[in-house]
């Protein structure tokens, strides 16, 4: 289950100016996955180690999906 800290962080991301033009369902999905990626995976560490965004996202997709399961989300990220 998501914590109040997670909820507030996701809400802050969803209300950010760069997402506000999107429909609410897309804006929230972007905020949820972004928060999960940055707060609950090694994504940022991988970027610091020199991995590009696409590679870093590949390595953390399973961790993000596990977090989505814990939060009760039925939707999952897929490799592109």
Secondary structure as GFF3:
##gff-version 3
##sequence-region A 1 80
A	DSSP	alpha_helix	4	14	.	.	.	ID=ss1
A	DSSP	alpha_helix	24	40	.	.	.	ID=ss2
A	DSSP	alpha_helix	43	48	.	.	.	ID=ss3
A	DSSP	alpha_helix	53	70	.	.	.	ID=ss4
###
